[in-house]
Amino acid sequence: MINWDNLTNATVEQWPYKHIVVENFIDADVCAQVYDEIAPRFNDMRQPDMGGWPVLSTEGIHSELCYQLANWGHLGNDWGPIMKKIGALNKDPKPISMGYQANAHDMNFGPHNDCLDITGSAAKILIHISKGHPGTKVYDGTTLGDDLGSNETDLAKYEVSETTGNVGTAFIFPCTDMSYHGTDFSSLTQDDKRILLAGQWNG
């Protein structure tokens, strides 16, 4: 179900900030089962003018997946060394919380950093559940923060990379004032249901 070795052996990317991209972190067939279970509830919690909203979970493999990810430490391993690699430390003895998130097809997530001071999270874990949808763009935040208020900002010049968006891919990053990331949903239609499994490492 979860390919922990792919996570522990993944390379830590250093630029423009420390982050980890893990292909095939969750098996594709498991993601497909999860999607089939929760996609019918895609719009249940949607609110107007919201780019993302929670997808309520019930019993099923999607619930078991959340449990296994959140309780990795209790299963004989520990998220701590992974988070230490990207500079995200914590003081919480049960630091991981997991939940499913739906995304609106017509509302891009422009560059943002989920800074610890605002979100209370020391790091985020984003896992792609649905297939054929865009990945996450990684931006150089060295000067981007100063330019975001301008309508003339050419975001392309700050873009460093983009995750594949492949099913089961994880993007793990620290929540700092430099960890700018975002998603371009222009390739999606109103029939697309982009679902992520999102985790928070609580500082």
GIHU-V940354 format. One record per residue. N is the residue number from 0. NEAR is the number of other ideal C-beta (glycine too) atoms within 12 Angstrom. Layout:
BEGIN
n = [N & N]
near = [NEAR & NEAR]
END
This chain:
BEGIN
n = [0 & 1 & 2 & 3 & 4 & 5 & 6 & 7 & 8 & 9 & 10 & 11 & 12 & 13 & 14 & 15 & 16 & 17 & 18 & 19 & 20 & 21 & 22 & 23 & 24 & 25 & 26 & 27 & 28 & 29 & 30 & 31 & 32 & 33 & 34 & 35 & 36 & 37 & 38 & 39 & 40 & 41 & 42 & 43 & 44 & 45 & 46 & 47 & 48 & 49 & 50 & 51 & 52 & 53 & 54 & 55 & 56 & 57 & 58 & 59 & 60 & 61 & 62 & 63 & 64 & 65 & 66 & 67 & 68 & 69 & 70 & 71 & 72 & 73 & 74 & 75 & 76 & 77 & 78 & 79 & 80 & 81 & 82 & 83 & 84 & 85 & 86 & 87 & 88 & 89 & 90 & 91 & 92 & 93 & 94 & 95 & 96 & 97 & 98 & 99 & 100 & 101 & 102 & 103 & 104 & 105 & 106 & 107 & 108 & 109 & 110 & 111 & 112 & 113 & 114 & 115 & 116 & 117 & 118 & 119 & 120 & 121 & 122 & 123 & 124 & 125 & 126 & 127 & 128 & 129 & 130 & 131 & 132 & 133 & 134 & 135 & 136 & 137 & 138 & 139 & 140 & 141 & 142 & 143 & 144 & 145 & 146 & 147 & 148 & 149 & 150 & 151 & 152 & 153 & 154 & 155 & 156 & 157 & 158 & 159 & 160 & 161 & 162 & 163 & 164 & 165 & 166 & 167 & 168 & 169 & 170 & 171 & 172 & 173 & 174 & 175 & 176 & 177 & 178 & 179 & 180 & 181 & 182 & 183 & 184 & 185 & 186 & 187 & 188 & 189 & 190 & 191 & 192 & 193 & 194 & 195 & 196 & 197 & 198 & 199 & 200 & 201 & 202]
near = [23 & 33 & 24 & 26 & 12 & 23 & 34 & 22 & 16 & 25 & 17 & 25 & 23 & 15 & 16 & 27 & 32 & 27 & 42 & 38 & 34 & 33 & 26 & 27 & 41 & 40 & 23 & 23 & 16 & 29 & 37 & 22 & 23 & 39 & 37 & 21 & 27 & 36 & 25 & 17 & 24 & 30 & 22 & 18 & 18 & 22 & 14 & 9 & 10 & 17 & 23 & 30 & 26 & 25 & 35 & 23 & 27 & 17 & 12 & 21 & 27 & 35 & 23 & 22 & 33 & 35 & 23 & 27 & 40 & 27 & 22 & 30 & 23 & 15 & 16 & 9 & 19 & 22 & 38 & 24 & 18 & 38 & 37 & 19 & 25 & 33 & 26 & 38 & 23 & 28 & 13 & 21 & 12 & 19 & 30 & 38 & 27 & 38 & 32 & 40 & 35 & 38 & 37 & 27 & 27 & 19 & 24 & 23 & 31 & 23 & 34 & 30 & 33 & 36 & 24 & 26 & 13 & 13 & 23 & 19 & 32 & 35 & 44 & 41 & 46 & 46 & 47 & 40 & 46 & 36 & 25 & 21 & 33 & 29 & 33 & 42 & 34 & 35 & 38 & 25 & 33 & 18 & 17 & 33 & 22 & 13 & 21 & 21 & 11 & 12 & 8 & 9 & 20 & 14 & 28 & 15 & 15 & 27 & 25 & 28 & 23 & 22 & 32 & 23 & 33 & 27 & 31 & 37 & 37 & 41 & 42 & 45 & 47 & 40 & 38 & 31 & 20 & 30 & 40 & 38 & 40 & 35 & 36 & 27 & 27 & 14 & 17 & 24 & 14 & 13 & 13 & 24 & 30 & 42 & 40 & 41 & 45 & 36 & 38 & 34 & 41 & 27 & 26]
END
